[in-house]
Amino acid sequence: MRPIYSTDATGYRTAHVRDLTRADGWAPIRRSLGIRSFGANAWTAAKAGEELILEHVELSHEELYIVIEGHATFTVDGEVIDAPAGSLVLVSDPGVVRSAVSSAPHTVVLTIGAEPGAAFEPNAWETNREVIPLFEQRRYAEGKQLLLAALDDYADPSYLLYNLACADAHLGDADEALEYLRRAIDIRPELGPLAAEDEDLVSLRRDPRFVLLTG
């Protein structure tokens, strides 16, 4: 991604969504501008009918979706919502299922989110979203470097550690993979059963240490 924003001594930064947008349509606004109090991202679909917002729920955040260009169709809690440019869709209940697709070419949706009443903490999904395509291309060493560089950026690095274990398992470093996996499971015990079935960790399955961690 190109360095496109400007910084001034008075304390502001400027950017254009277009210049932040990656080839996959994601503009990582929060991370690019260094926002520390709320999450902010934009999603662009080049054609009508493309997925803009993956179907999901949140753990604790409320989210505001703003259609800044084009035309989108949201589905929120089973209800279909027509959303032309300028529309606002607030999903205040984290447990409500939501998704969106583009209804017109070049549709851009801005998302802003945070947990009510709590200090904002960035989520490691931002880095993992960059790493997963590298893994799919078997570029494990590159993915590992991104993960290592981001470890200190998040209060909960468990999923980064887990993906580091996957990277090292593919790279043939069982000792390091198991150490990363141990650290991940120490933070989130539910990752143990997930690891036991993960094909990215298949090279570790005969190691007694892996059995102890995931059993």
C-alpha positions as CSV (number, residue, x, y, z in Angstrom):
1,M,0.0,0.0,0.0
2,R,1.3,3.5,-0.9
3,P,2.1,6.0,1.9
4,I,-0.5,8.6,1.0
5,Y,-1.6,10.5,4.0
6,S,0.0,13.7,5.2
7,T,0.9,14.6,8.8
8,D,0.9,18.1,10.2
9,A,2.4,19.3,13.5
10,T,-1.0,20.6,14.5
11,G,-2.3,17.0,14.8
12,Y,-4.3,16.0,11.8
13,R,-3.9,13.7,8.8
14,T,-5.6,13.5,5.5
15,A,-6.1,10.7,3.0
16,H,-8.4,9.6,0.2
17,V,-10.2,6.2,0.4
18,R,-9.2,5.5,-3.2
19,D,-5.6,5.7,-2.3
20,L,-5.9,3.5,0.7
21,T,-7.9,0.8,-1.1
22,R,-6.0,-2.5,-1.8
23,A,-6.5,-4.8,-4.8
24,D,-9.0,-6.9,-2.8
25,G,-11.2,-3.8,-2.1
26,W,-10.3,-3.3,1.5
27,A,-9.1,0.1,2.7
28,P,-7.5,-0.3,6.2
29,I,-8.3,3.2,7.4
30,R,-7.7,2.8,11.1
31,R,-4.3,1.3,10.7
32,S,-3.2,3.6,7.9
33,L,-4.1,6.8,9.8
34,G,-3.1,5.5,13.2
35,I,-6.6,5.8,14.7
36,R,-6.6,4.7,18.4
37,S,-10.2,5.2,19.6
38,F,-12.4,3.3,17.1
39,G,-12.2,0.9,14.2
40,A,-12.6,2.3,10.7
41,N,-12.4,0.5,7.3
42,A,-13.8,0.9,3.9
43,W,-14.9,-1.8,1.4
44,T,-15.1,-1.3,-2.4
45,A,-16.9,-3.5,-4.9
46,A,-16.0,-2.8,-8.6
47,K,-19.1,-4.5,-10.0
48,A,-22.7,-5.0,-9.0
49,G,-23.4,-8.2,-7.1
50,E,-20.1,-8.4,-5.4
51,E,-19.8,-9.1,-1.7
52,L,-19.0,-5.9,0.3
53,I,-19.5,-7.0,4.0
54,L,-19.0,-10.6,4.8
55,E,-21.8,-12.1,6.8
56,H,-20.7,-12.0,10.4
57,V,-21.5,-11.0,14.0
58,E,-19.4,-9.0,16.4
59,L,-18.2,-10.0,19.9
60,S,-18.9,-6.6,21.5
61,H,-18.7,-3.8,18.9
62,E,-21.6,-1.7,17.6
63,E,-21.0,-0.8,14.0
64,L,-22.1,2.0,11.7
65,Y,-22.1,1.4,7.9
66,I,-22.1,4.4,5.6
67,V,-22.6,4.0,1.9
68,I,-20.4,6.8,0.5
69,E,-20.5,5.8,-3.2
70,G,-22.7,3.6,-5.4
71,H,-25.6,1.5,-4.0
72,A,-25.6,-1.4,-1.6
73,T,-28.1,-4.0,-0.3
74,F,-27.7,-5.0,3.3
75,T,-29.2,-8.0,5.1
76,V,-29.5,-7.4,8.8
77,D,-31.1,-9.9,11.1
78,G,-32.8,-11.4,8.0
79,E,-34.2,-8.0,6.9
80,V,-33.2,-6.7,3.4
81,I,-32.3,-3.0,3.4
82,D,-31.9,-1.0,0.2
83,A,-29.0,1.4,0.8
84,P,-28.2,4.0,-1.9
85,A,-25.3,6.5,-1.5
86,G,-25.7,8.5,1.7
87,S,-27.5,5.7,3.6
88,L,-26.5,4.9,7.2
89,V,-27.0,1.5,8.7
90,L,-26.3,1.2,12.5
91,V,-26.1,-2.3,13.9
92,S,-26.0,-1.7,17.7
93,D,-26.5,-5.3,18.8
94,P,-23.2,-7.2,18.3
95,G,-24.9,-10.5,18.0
96,V,-27.1,-9.5,15.0
97,V,-26.0,-11.2,11.7
98,R,-25.2,-8.7,9.0
99,S,-23.9,-8.6,5.4
100,A,-24.0,-6.5,2.3
101,V,-23.5,-6.8,-1.4
102,S,-23.1,-4.1,-4.1
103,S,-26.2,-3.2,-6.1
104,A,-24.2,-0.9,-8.5
105,P,-20.7,-0.7,-9.9
106,H,-18.1,1.0,-7.7
107,T,-19.8,0.9,-4.4
108,V,-17.9,2.0,-1.4
109,V,-19.1,1.3,2.2
110,L,-17.3,2.9,5.2
111,T,-17.5,1.0,8.5
112,I,-16.9,2.5,11.9
113,G,-17.0,0.5,15.1
114,A,-16.2,0.3,18.8
115,E,-17.4,-1.2,22.0
116,P,-19.7,1.1,24.0
117,G,-18.2,2.2,27.3
118,A,-14.9,0.5,26.8
119,A,-11.4,1.7,25.7
120,F,-10.9,0.7,22.1
121,E,-8.3,-2.0,21.3
122,P,-7.3,-2.8,17.7
123,N,-8.1,-6.3,16.6
124,A,-5.5,-8.6,15.0
125,W,-7.8,-9.6,12.2
126,E,-6.3,-6.6,10.3
127,T,-3.0,-8.3,10.1
128,N,-4.4,-11.8,9.6
129,R,-6.4,-10.5,6.6
130,E,-3.1,-9.7,4.9
131,V,-1.4,-12.9,5.9
132,I,-4.1,-15.4,4.8
133,P,-3.7,-14.7,1.1
134,L,0.1,-15.2,1.5
135,F,-0.5,-18.5,3.1
136,E,-2.8,-19.5,0.2
137,Q,0.1,-18.8,-2.1
138,R,2.4,-20.8,0.1
139,R,4.4,-17.6,0.9
140,Y,4.8,-18.6,4.5
141,A,8.1,-16.8,5.2
142,E,6.6,-13.5,4.0
143,G,3.5,-14.1,6.1
144,K,5.6,-14.9,9.1
145,Q,7.5,-11.6,8.8
146,L,4.2,-9.7,8.8
147,L,3.0,-11.5,11.8
148,L,6.2,-10.9,13.8
149,A,6.1,-7.2,13.0
150,A,2.5,-6.9,14.3
151,L,2.8,-8.9,17.6
152,D,3.2,-5.8,19.7
153,D,0.4,-3.9,18.0
154,Y,-2.5,-5.7,19.6
155,A,-3.6,-6.4,23.2
156,D,-4.7,-9.9,22.2
157,P,-2.1,-11.5,19.9
158,S,-3.5,-15.0,20.2
159,Y,-4.5,-15.4,16.5
160,L,-1.2,-13.9,15.3
161,L,0.6,-16.5,17.5
162,Y,-1.6,-19.2,16.1
163,N,-0.8,-18.2,12.5
164,L,2.9,-18.0,13.4
165,A,2.6,-21.6,14.5
166,C,1.0,-22.5,11.1
167,A,3.7,-20.7,9.2
168,D,6.5,-22.4,11.1
169,A,4.8,-25.8,10.7
170,H,5.0,-25.3,7.0
171,L,8.5,-24.0,7.1
172,G,9.7,-27.1,9.0
173,D,10.5,-25.5,12.4
174,A,8.5,-27.7,14.8
175,D,10.1,-26.4,18.0
176,E,9.2,-22.8,17.2
177,A,5.8,-23.7,15.8
178,L,4.9,-25.5,19.1
179,E,6.1,-22.6,21.2
180,Y,3.9,-20.2,19.3
181,L,1.0,-22.6,19.5
182,R,1.5,-22.9,23.3
183,R,1.4,-19.2,23.7
184,A,-1.7,-18.9,21.6
185,I,-3.5,-21.6,23.6
186,D,-2.5,-20.0,26.9
187,I,-4.4,-16.9,25.9
188,R,-7.3,-18.7,24.2
189,P,-7.7,-22.3,25.2
190,E,-10.4,-22.8,22.6
191,L,-7.6,-22.8,20.0
192,G,-6.5,-26.2,21.2
193,P,-9.3,-28.2,19.6
194,L,-9.1,-26.0,16.5
195,A,-5.4,-26.8,16.1
196,A,-6.0,-30.5,16.5
197,E,-8.0,-30.5,13.2
198,D,-6.1,-27.8,11.3
199,E,-4.4,-29.0,8.1
200,D,-1.8,-26.3,8.4
201,L,-0.5,-28.0,11.5
202,V,-0.6,-31.6,10.2
203,S,3.2,-31.9,10.3
204,L,3.1,-31.6,14.1
205,R,0.4,-34.2,14.8
206,R,2.8,-37.0,15.7
207,D,4.8,-34.8,18.1
208,P,3.8,-35.7,21.7
209,R,4.0,-32.0,22.6
210,F,1.3,-31.2,20.1
211,V,-0.9,-34.0,21.5
212,L,-0.5,-32.5,25.0
213,L,-1.4,-29.0,23.8
214,T,-4.4,-30.0,21.8
215,G,-5.7,-33.0,23.6
